[in-house]
Structures are given as structure tokens and as C-alpha cells.
Amino acid sequence: MKAKTFIPHVIKDNSSEKSRDYWGLLFVGMIFVISIGSFLIDSHRENQKKYDSERPIYKNITINY
């Protein structure tokens, strides 16, 4: 009598792999962009204040006779 040997076929289960969380990546990306933008705006305001304080003020004075 022949003995049957069972060799299981390895099936890759795609459901066990974690798929990418695109909403999470979008959320983290938006937080990153907002924080960098906030930093750049704040830095620009500080430089603008320093520039305004160093710039002389010219006033147009007209004298009408």
C-alpha cells in the first residue's frame, strides 16, 4: 500500500500584512506642514520688527505759504 504524504502549500495571507494608513499619513503630514509654516511666519515677523526698528522714519513736511 502506498503511503500518501501531505505537503501543505504555503499560502501568503495578504490580510495579515498591515496596509498603509493613508489618513494617518495625511494627518501627520498636515501637522508637520502647519508647524513648519507657523515657525516660518513667526520668524518672518521677528525679522520684520527688527528691520522696522532699524529703518529711519522719513516724514514728508510741506510748508504752504
Secondary structure, DSSP 8 states (H G I E B T S, - for coil): -------------GGGS----HHHHHHHHHHHHHHHHHHHHHHHHHHHHHHHHHS----------
